[in-house]
């Protein structure tokens, strides 16, 4: 009887230890959050009008992880905006969707421009959780101040389009959120050629006044 009681106490102790371990394991998983890759859009410091698309994983990515697929869509409403894709950045090599979706597509007053890539190559370097990495750039010019957005909406989510943000590593869906979805684009601060005669006349008047002041001193 005593032996049976000791065995029961040991079994209870083992179950208690396992339960505590599972509990802390659950807390750890909650603290770490989901393993996903978030996306953001930012103005580059140089050159002028260059916009960057950056990824930021919530977990550590190792260099041998296979980069399967990336897809995202930007949009704007200002007709004067012109977007020119930058050179591909290895290993992401983002590019506009192929025909018939080459370039921006105008739908309900919004210009949608989708980029995708199917590298199927190792990512090539370790990326620590929380680290930002530029995966693509483009140049955006505009006649007036305007915004460009990363977007998931009813248009991008339409199965016939399938333009929603998607990020896959090693065959696993790692799609996260947009941690910054808007960037402001401003026009160049230049003087229109049509206004040069006015500015020239003002300069000549200022020069004439300066000459007269000196003459009568």
C-alpha positions as CSV (number, residue, x, y, z in Angstrom):
1,X,0.0,0.0,0.0
2,X,2.8,2.3,0.9
3,X,4.5,1.6,-2.4
4,X,1.3,2.4,-4.3
5,X,0.9,5.7,-2.4
6,X,4.5,6.6,-3.3
7,X,3.9,5.8,-7.0
8,X,0.8,7.9,-7.0
9,X,2.7,10.9,-5.5
10,X,5.4,10.5,-8.1
11,X,2.8,10.3,-10.9
12,X,1.1,13.4,-9.5
13,X,4.4,15.2,-9.3
14,X,5.2,14.2,-12.9
15,X,1.9,15.4,-14.2
16,X,2.3,18.7,-12.3
17,X,5.7,19.3,-13.8
18,X,4.4,18.6,-17.3
19,X,1.4,20.8,-16.8
20,X,3.6,23.7,-15.6
21,X,5.9,23.2,-18.6
22,X,3.0,23.3,-21.0
23,X,1.6,26.4,-19.3
24,X,4.9,28.3,-19.6
25,X,5.3,27.0,-23.2
26,X,1.9,28.5,-24.0
27,X,2.8,31.8,-22.4
28,X,6.0,31.8,-24.5
29,X,4.1,31.3,-27.7
30,X,1.7,34.0,-26.8
31,X,4.5,36.4,-26.1
32,X,6.3,35.6,-29.3
33,X,3.1,36.1,-31.4
34,X,2.5,34.7,-34.8
35,X,5.4,34.0,-37.2
36,X,4.7,36.5,-39.9
37,X,6.3,39.1,-42.2
38,X,4.8,42.6,-42.0
39,X,5.1,45.2,-44.8
40,X,5.6,48.9,-44.8
41,X,6.0,51.8,-47.4
42,X,8.4,54.6,-46.8
43,X,10.1,57.5,-48.5
44,X,13.8,56.9,-49.1
45,X,16.3,59.5,-47.9
46,X,17.9,59.5,-51.4
47,X,17.4,59.9,-54.3
48,X,14.5,62.3,-54.6
49,X,11.0,60.7,-55.1
50,X,12.2,57.2,-54.4
51,X,9.8,55.0,-52.3
52,X,10.9,51.9,-50.5
53,X,8.8,48.8,-49.7
54,X,10.2,47.2,-46.5
55,X,9.6,43.8,-44.8
56,X,9.8,43.3,-41.1
57,X,9.5,39.8,-39.7
58,X,8.1,39.0,-36.3
59,X,10.4,36.0,-36.0
60,X,14.0,35.1,-36.9
61,X,14.4,34.1,-40.5
62,X,17.5,32.0,-41.3
63,X,19.5,32.3,-44.5
64,X,18.5,28.9,-45.8
65,X,14.8,29.5,-45.6
66,X,13.3,29.2,-49.1
67,X,11.6,32.4,-50.4
68,X,8.6,31.0,-52.2
69,X,6.3,34.0,-53.1
70,X,5.7,37.6,-52.4
71,X,2.8,39.8,-53.7
72,X,1.5,43.2,-52.8
73,X,-0.5,46.1,-54.3
74,X,-0.2,49.9,-54.1
75,X,-2.8,52.4,-55.1
76,X,-3.3,56.1,-55.5
77,X,-6.1,58.5,-56.7
78,X,-4.1,61.5,-58.1
79,X,-4.0,61.2,-61.9
80,X,-0.7,63.1,-62.2
81,X,1.2,60.5,-60.2
82,X,3.7,58.5,-62.3
83,X,5.2,55.3,-60.7
84,X,8.4,53.9,-62.2
85,X,9.6,50.5,-60.7
86,X,13.2,50.4,-59.6
87,X,15.7,47.6,-60.3
88,X,15.0,44.3,-58.7
89,X,16.7,43.7,-55.3
90,X,18.1,40.2,-54.9
91,X,16.7,37.7,-53.8
92,X,13.2,39.4,-53.8
93,X,13.3,40.7,-57.4
94,X,9.8,42.2,-57.2
95,X,8.3,43.1,-60.6
96,X,4.9,44.3,-61.9
97,X,2.4,41.6,-62.7
98,X,2.7,40.3,-66.2
99,X,0.1,41.1,-69.0
100,X,-2.7,42.0,-69.0
101,X,-2.0,43.8,-65.7
102,X,1.1,45.7,-66.8
103,X,1.3,49.1,-65.1
104,X,-1.5,50.7,-63.0
105,X,-5.1,49.6,-63.5
106,X,-7.8,52.3,-63.0
107,X,-10.8,50.9,-61.0
108,X,-13.4,53.2,-59.5
109,X,-11.1,56.2,-59.3
110,X,-8.1,54.2,-57.9
111,X,-4.9,53.4,-59.7
112,X,-3.9,49.8,-58.6
113,X,-0.4,48.6,-59.3
114,X,0.5,45.1,-58.2
115,X,4.0,43.6,-57.8
116,X,4.9,39.9,-57.4
117,X,7.8,37.5,-57.3
118,X,8.3,33.7,-57.2
119,X,12.0,33.5,-56.4
120,X,12.1,29.9,-55.0
121,X,15.6,30.5,-53.7
122,X,17.1,30.7,-50.2
123,X,16.7,34.2,-48.6
124,X,20.5,34.3,-48.4
125,X,21.0,36.0,-45.0
126,X,19.8,35.8,-41.5
127,X,17.1,38.4,-40.6
128,X,16.4,39.0,-36.9
129,X,12.9,39.5,-35.8
130,X,12.0,43.2,-36.0
131,X,14.6,44.1,-38.6
132,X,13.5,46.1,-41.6
133,X,14.8,45.0,-45.0
134,X,14.1,46.9,-48.2
135,X,12.6,44.4,-50.8
136,X,11.7,46.9,-53.6
137,X,11.9,50.5,-54.7
138,X,10.0,52.7,-57.1
139,X,10.1,56.3,-58.2
140,X,7.0,58.4,-57.8
141,X,6.5,61.9,-59.3
142,X,3.4,64.0,-59.0
143,X,2.1,67.4,-60.0
144,X,0.4,68.0,-56.7
145,X,0.9,66.7,-53.1
146,X,-0.7,63.2,-52.9
147,X,-0.5,59.9,-51.1
148,X,0.3,56.3,-52.2
149,X,-1.0,53.4,-50.2
150,X,-0.4,49.7,-49.6
151,X,-3.8,48.1,-49.9
152,X,-5.9,45.1,-49.2
153,X,-9.6,45.8,-50.2
154,X,-12.5,44.4,-52.1
155,X,-10.7,44.9,-55.4
156,X,-7.5,43.3,-54.5
157,X,-9.4,40.5,-52.6
158,X,-11.6,39.7,-55.6
159,X,-10.7,36.1,-56.6
160,X,-10.6,37.2,-60.3
161,X,-7.8,39.6,-59.3
162,X,-6.1,38.0,-56.4
163,X,-3.9,41.0,-55.6
164,X,-4.0,40.9,-51.8
165,X,-0.7,41.0,-49.9
166,X,0.8,37.6,-49.6
167,X,4.2,36.4,-48.3
168,X,5.3,32.7,-48.4
169,X,8.5,31.2,-47.0
170,X,9.2,27.5,-47.4
171,X,5.7,26.8,-48.5
172,X,4.2,28.3,-45.3
173,X,2.0,31.4,-45.4
174,X,3.8,34.2,-43.4
175,X,1.5,37.0,-44.5
176,X,1.4,39.7,-41.8
177,X,0.0,43.2,-41.6
178,X,0.9,46.6,-43.1
179,X,2.8,48.3,-40.3
180,X,2.9,51.5,-42.4
181,X,0.5,51.7,-45.3
182,X,0.8,55.3,-46.5
183,X,3.5,57.6,-47.9
184,X,3.1,61.2,-48.9
185,X,4.5,62.3,-52.3
186,X,5.2,66.0,-53.0
187,X,6.0,67.8,-56.3
188,X,9.3,69.3,-57.1
189,X,9.8,72.9,-55.9
190,X,10.4,74.4,-59.3
191,X,9.4,77.7,-60.9
192,X,7.1,77.1,-63.9
193,X,8.7,78.4,-67.1
194,X,5.6,80.5,-67.8
195,X,6.3,82.6,-64.7
196,X,10.0,83.4,-65.5
197,X,9.2,86.7,-67.2
198,X,7.5,88.0,-64.0
199,X,10.4,86.9,-61.8
200,X,12.9,88.5,-64.3
201,X,10.9,91.8,-64.3
202,X,10.9,91.9,-60.5
203,X,14.7,91.3,-60.4
204,X,15.3,94.1,-62.9
205,X,13.2,96.5,-60.9
206,X,15.1,95.6,-57.7
207,X,18.4,96.1,-59.5
208,X,17.3,99.5,-60.8
209,X,16.2,100.7,-57.4
210,X,19.5,99.6,-55.9
211,X,21.4,101.5,-58.6
212,X,19.3,104.7,-58.0
213,X,19.9,104.5,-54.2
214,X,23.7,104.3,-54.7
215,X,23.6,107.2,-57.2
216,X,21.9,109.6,-54.9
217,X,23.9,108.8,-51.8
